[in-house]
Amino acid sequence: MSINEQSYAYGASKSSIREIAAYGAARKAQIGAEGVFDFSLGNPSIPSPDAVRESIERSLRLPPAQLHGYTPAPGLPFVRERLAASLCRRHGEGAATAGDLYLTCGAAASLSISLHAVVNPGDEVIVIAPYFPEYRVWVEAAGAACVEAMADPETFQIDAEAVRDAITPRTKAVVINSPNNPVGSVYSAQNLAALADVLREREGALGTAIYLVADEPYREISYGVEVPWVPAAYDRTLVCYSYSKSLSLPGERIGWVLVPPTNPDHDRLVPAVAGAGRSLGFVCAPALFQRVVADCCDVPADVEAYARNREALTRGLSELGYRYIEPQGAFYLWVKALEPDANAFFERAKALELLPVPSDSFGCTGWVRVGYCVSYETIVNSMPAWRKLAESYR
């Protein structure tokens, strides 16, 4: 065996989301972008705030060695101080200090680092289905088994009893994502409290430590609902964040991991996170964009633009008879397929140049994810195709 077979398998299988996006790009080149309704990628169409450009322009006046040189592995000290101060303003004094933060190359790095910091080979990590498909890749790459616990099928809140049933003596962590990709649900404070009660009860019964890894790249994008601060519900938490969505910077790969001061394993977890970053090669996040997020960490996301898209999409699909889960956050609509086989439904949609993502890759059947971070015109212009798709089932 000359290569790593697990890596080969991941590379050969590819991501269904990326495959559909690549198909969409090819179709746009063939027939024109206006004829393809690509709802596959969570790629923000909203421009970055002016503050991002202004920060970059200020940084470009710095001496090149200062601007482009290596930073400390966890990030520039003044950047981590500003981020910690922002977290304290938002979530209460004591939410974070500079030393609790490790800057990363975006959400993928944040999750990978967090999992490698707490997981040992043979452990199990629970994910709440439906879930972002790459969670399985990152869990397995850390040497753990990925265990699915289905969300409540009506509300898509966490089913605390399903999590209880999934916990074994080998359970090391639970990964949650709120606002949620792919559904758009926001886990309520009551829902998180119920989960926390289960985790504490099982920790005590099994004599083990169970970590809660909160993946929060959509925290700033919500529609009139509070997004609770997870460490307030459960002490043994790590928080992962990315600026890809809030500042429309998905290609710049900048984010962080927080080990909250309230975590009982804080003093060992902070170096474990740093060590995981070192072992994975995720040291010294992009230096220019460390400075950008220090300047822009309190700049609000353009939620109104996504809210407008959300309203147009839900109104249009409602009029055509589609069922969906009302999204409380993020920028995805979870739409019930018009037949049990989501992949067959997708193939019919694809023939009409509609490109949602079938739910099978998210860990459940019978739905599609429709990303509404596209242009408003794409949503409006797609409605005749959605109508034809519905009519094809009548």
C-alpha positions in Angstrom: 0.0 0.0 0.0 1.8 3.1 -1.3 -0.6 5.8 -0.3 -3.0 6.7 2.6 -6.2 4.9 1.6 -8.4 7.0 3.9 -7.1 10.2 2.2 -7.6 8.6 -1.2 -11.2 7.7 -0.3 -12.0 11.2 0.8 -10.4 12.7 -2.3 -12.1 10.2 -4.7 -15.6 10.6 -3.2 -15.6 14.4 -3.1 -18.3 16.5 -1.6 -21.8 16.4 -3.1 -22.1 20.1 -2.5 -18.9 20.9 -4.4 -19.9 18.5 -7.2 -23.2 20.2 -7.7 -21.5 23.6 -7.6 -19.0 22.5 -10.2 -21.8 21.3 -12.4 -23.5 24.6 -12.0 -20.4 26.5 -13.0 -20.1 24.3 -16.1 -23.7 24.9 -17.1 -23.3 28.6 -16.6 -20.4 28.6 -19.1 -22.6 26.6 -21.5 -25.9 28.4 -21.4 -25.3 31.6 -19.5 -25.4 32.4 -15.8 -28.9 33.8 -16.0 -30.3 30.4 -17.0 -28.9 28.4 -14.1 -30.4 28.6 -10.6 -27.5 27.4 -8.4 -28.5 27.1 -4.8 -25.7 24.7 -3.8 -22.9 26.6 -2.1 -23.1 28.7 1.1 -21.1 31.3 -0.7 -22.3 34.8 0.3 -23.4 37.1 -2.5 -23.5 40.1 -0.2 -20.4 42.2 -0.5 -18.0 42.5 2.4 -18.7 45.6 4.5 -16.8 48.8 3.6 -14.9 48.4 6.9 -13.1 45.4 5.5 -11.7 47.3 2.5 -10.8 50.2 4.7 -8.9 47.9 7.1 -7.0 46.3 4.3 -6.0 49.6 2.9 -4.7 50.7 6.3 -2.8 47.5 6.7 -1.2 47.9 3.3 0.6 51.0 4.5 2.5 48.9 7.1 6.1 47.9 6.5 6.0 44.7 4.4 7.9 42.6 7.0 5.4 43.7 9.6 2.4 43.1 7.4 3.4 39.8 5.7 5.7 38.2 8.3 4.9 35.3 10.5 2.8 35.9 13.5 2.8 33.9 16.8 1.3 30.5 16.2 -2.0 31.4 18.0 -2.3 34.8 16.4 -1.2 38.4 17.0 -1.6 39.3 20.7 -3.4 42.6 20.0 -5.8 40.8 17.7 -6.7 38.2 20.3 -7.1 41.0 22.9 -9.6 42.8 20.7 -11.5 39.7 19.9 -11.7 38.7 23.6 -12.9 42.2 24.5 -15.6 41.9 21.8 -16.8 38.5 23.2 -16.9 40.0 26.7 -19.1 42.9 25.4 -21.5 40.5 23.8 -21.6 37.6 26.2 -20.6 39.1 29.6 -17.4 39.9 31.4 -15.3 36.8 31.7 -16.5 35.3 28.4 -12.9 35.2 27.1 -9.4 36.5 27.5 -6.7 36.8 24.8 -5.0 33.7 26.0 -8.2 31.6 25.5 -8.3 32.2 21.7 -6.4 30.5 18.9 -6.8 32.0 15.5 -7.3 29.6 12.6 -7.7 29.2 8.9 -11.5 29.3 9.0 -14.2 27.0 10.3 -12.7 23.8 8.9 -9.5 24.4 10.8 -11.3 25.4 13.9 -13.3 22.1 14.0 -10.4 20.0 13.0 -8.2 21.5 15.7 -10.9 21.2 18.4 -11.6 17.6 17.6 -7.9 16.7 17.6 -7.5 18.5 20.9 -10.0 16.3 22.7 -10.4 13.0 20.8 -8.2 9.9 21.0 -8.3 7.0 18.6 -11.3 4.8 19.2 -13.4 7.5 20.7 -16.9 8.5 19.4 -18.2 11.9 18.4 -21.9 12.5 18.1 -23.3 14.9 15.4 -26.9 16.1 15.2 -28.4 15.0 11.9 -29.0 16.6 9.5 -25.4 18.0 9.7 -22.7 19.6 7.5 -21.2 16.5 5.7 -17.6 17.5 6.4 -18.1 16.8 10.1 -17.8 13.1 9.4 -14.5 13.7 7.6 -13.0 15.7 10.4 -14.2 13.4 13.1 -12.8 10.3 11.3 -9.5 12.1 10.5 -9.2 12.7 14.3 -9.4 8.9 14.8 -13.0 8.8 16.1 -16.2 7.2 15.0 -18.9 9.6 13.8 -22.3 8.7 15.5 -25.5 10.4 14.2 -28.3 11.5 16.6 -31.4 12.7 14.7 -32.8 16.1 15.5 -36.5 16.3 16.3 -38.2 15.6 13.0 -40.9 18.4 13.5 -38.9 21.3 14.9 -35.3 20.3 14.0 -34.2 21.3 17.5 -31.8 18.9 19.3 -33.6 15.7 20.5 -31.9 15.4 23.9 -33.2 11.9 24.4 -31.8 10.8 21.0 -28.4 12.2 22.2 -28.8 10.3 25.4 -29.4 7.1 23.5 -26.3 7.7 21.4 -23.9 8.2 24.3 -21.7 5.3 25.2 -18.6 5.0 27.4 -16.5 5.9 24.3 -18.4 9.2 23.6 -15.9 12.0 23.8 -17.7 15.0 22.2 -20.9 16.2 20.7 -20.8 18.7 17.8 -23.6 21.2 17.5 -24.2 23.9 14.9 -26.5 26.9 15.6 -27.8 28.7 13.5 -27.8 25.4 11.7 -26.5 24.3 8.3 -28.5 22.8 6.6 -31.9 23.5 8.3 -31.6 27.1 9.5 -32.8 26.3 13.0 -31.5 28.1 16.1 -31.2 26.0 19.2 -33.1 27.7 22.0 -31.8 28.2 25.5 -34.3 25.6 26.8 -33.1 23.1 24.1 -29.5 23.7 25.0 -30.3 23.3 28.7 -31.9 20.0 28.1 -28.9 18.8 26.1 -26.6 20.0 28.9 -28.6 18.1 31.5 -28.2 14.9 29.5 -24.4 15.4 29.0 -23.9 16.1 32.7 -26.0 13.1 33.7 -24.2 10.8 31.4 -20.8 12.1 32.4 -21.6 11.3 36.0 -23.0 7.9 35.3 -20.1 6.9 33.0 -17.3 8.6 34.9 -16.2 10.3 31.7 -15.8 13.8 30.3 -18.0 14.8 27.3 -17.1 17.9 25.4 -19.5 20.1 23.5 -18.0 21.6 20.3 -20.1 24.6 19.2 -19.6 25.4 15.5 -20.9 29.0 15.0 -20.0 30.5 11.7 -23.7 31.7 11.2 -24.0 33.3 14.7 -24.4 36.8 13.3 -27.1 35.8 10.8 -30.5 35.3 12.5 -34.0 36.6 12.0 -35.5 38.0 15.2 -34.4 35.2 17.5 -31.7 35.1 20.1 -28.7 32.8 19.4 -27.8 31.6 22.9 -24.1 31.5 24.1 -23.4 27.8 24.5 -20.8 28.1 27.3 -23.5 29.6 29.5 -25.4 26.3 29.2 -22.5 23.8 29.5 -19.1 24.4 30.9 -17.2 21.8 29.0 -17.5 23.6 25.7 -15.2 24.7 22.9 -16.5 27.4 20.5 -15.5 27.5 16.8 -16.0 30.6 14.7 -15.4 31.8 11.2 -15.8 35.2 9.6 -16.7 33.6 6.2 -20.4 34.4 6.6 -20.6 37.4 8.9 -18.1 39.4 6.8 -18.5 37.6 3.5 -15.0 36.3 3.6 -15.2 32.6 2.8 -12.1 32.6 0.6 -9.9 34.3 3.2 -10.0 31.4 5.7 -10.0 33.3 9.0 -11.6 32.3 12.3 -10.8 31.1 15.8 -11.2 28.5 18.5 -12.2 29.6 22.0 -11.6 27.6 25.2 -13.9 29.5 27.6 -12.4 30.3 31.0 -15.3 28.4 32.6 -14.3 25.1 30.9 -13.1 22.9 33.8 -10.3 21.5 31.6 -9.2 25.0 30.5 -5.6 24.9 31.6 -4.9 21.7 29.7 -7.2 22.4 26.8 -5.5 25.7 25.8 -2.2 23.9 25.1 -4.0 21.0 23.6 -5.7 23.3 21.1 -2.3 24.9 20.3 -0.7 21.5 20.0 -3.5 20.3 17.6 -2.9 23.4 15.5 0.8 22.6 15.4 0.4 18.9 14.5 -2.1 19.7 11.7 0.0 22.6 10.3 -2.6 25.2 11.2 -0.3 27.8 12.7 -0.1 31.5 12.0 -3.5 32.2 10.4 -3.4 34.7 7.5 -1.7 37.7 8.9 -3.4 40.4 6.9 -6.9 39.1 7.8 -6.0 38.7 11.4 -5.7 42.5 11.3 -9.0 42.8 9.4 -11.0 40.8 11.9 -9.5 42.9 14.7 -10.8 46.0 13.0 -14.1 44.5 12.0 -15.1 42.1 14.8 -18.0 44.3 15.8 -19.2 45.2 12.3 -22.8 43.7 11.9 -23.6 41.3 9.1 -26.0 42.5 6.4 -28.8 40.4 7.7 -31.5 42.5 5.9 -30.3 41.4 2.5 -30.6 37.7 3.5 -33.9 38.4 5.1 -35.2 39.8 1.8 -34.0 36.7 0.0 -35.6 34.5 2.6 -38.9 36.2 2.3 -38.9 36.0 -1.5 -38.0 32.3 -1.5 -40.4 31.2 1.2 -43.3 33.2 -0.2 -42.7 31.9 -3.7 -42.4 28.2 -2.7 -45.4 28.5 -0.3 -47.5 29.7 -3.2 -46.4 26.7 -5.2 -47.3 24.2 -2.4 -43.8 23.3 -1.2 -43.3 22.4 2.5 -40.2 23.7 4.3 -38.8 24.5 7.8 -39.0 28.2 8.5 -35.3 29.3 8.9 -34.5 31.2 12.1 -30.9 31.8 11.0 -28.1 31.2 8.5 -29.2 31.3 4.8 -30.5 27.9 3.9 -34.1 26.7 3.3 -34.8 23.1 4.2 -37.4 22.0 1.6 -39.4 18.7 1.7 -38.8 16.8 -1.6 -41.9 15.9 -3.5 -41.0 12.2 -3.4 -39.2 10.1 -0.8 -36.0 9.9 -2.8 -34.3 13.3 -2.5 -31.7 12.3 -5.2 -34.4 11.5 -7.7 -36.1 14.8 -6.9 -32.8 16.6 -7.4 -32.4 15.0 -10.8 -35.8 16.4 -11.9 -34.8 19.8 -10.5 -31.5 19.6 -12.3 -33.2 19.0 -15.6 -34.9 22.4 -15.1 -31.5 24.1 -14.1 -32.5 24.1 -10.4 -29.6 23.1 -8.2 -30.5 22.5 -4.6 -28.5 19.8 -2.6 -30.2 16.5 -1.7 -30.4 15.7 2.0 -28.8 12.3 1.9 -25.3 13.8 2.3 -26.5 15.7 5.4 -27.5 12.4 7.1 -31.2 12.1 6.4 -33.6 11.4 3.5 -36.4 13.2 1.8 -35.3 16.9 1.8 -33.2 19.3 -0.2 -31.1 22.3 1.0 -31.7 25.6 -0.9 -29.0 28.2 -0.3 -30.5 31.7 -0.5 -27.2 33.6 -0.2 -27.6 34.1 -4.0 -28.7 37.3 -5.7 -32.3 38.4 -5.2 -32.8 38.2 -9.0 -31.8 34.5 -9.0 -34.5 33.7 -6.5 -37.2 35.6 -8.3 -36.2 34.3 -11.8 -36.1 30.7 -10.5 -39.8 30.6 -9.6 -41.1 29.4 -13.0 -38.6 26.4 -12.8 -39.9 25.6 -9.3 -43.4 25.8 -10.7 -42.6 23.3 -13.5 -40.9 21.0 -11.0 -44.1 21.0 -8.8 -46.3 20.5 -11.8 -44.2 17.5 -12.9 -45.4 15.6 -9.8 -49.1 16.3 -10.3 
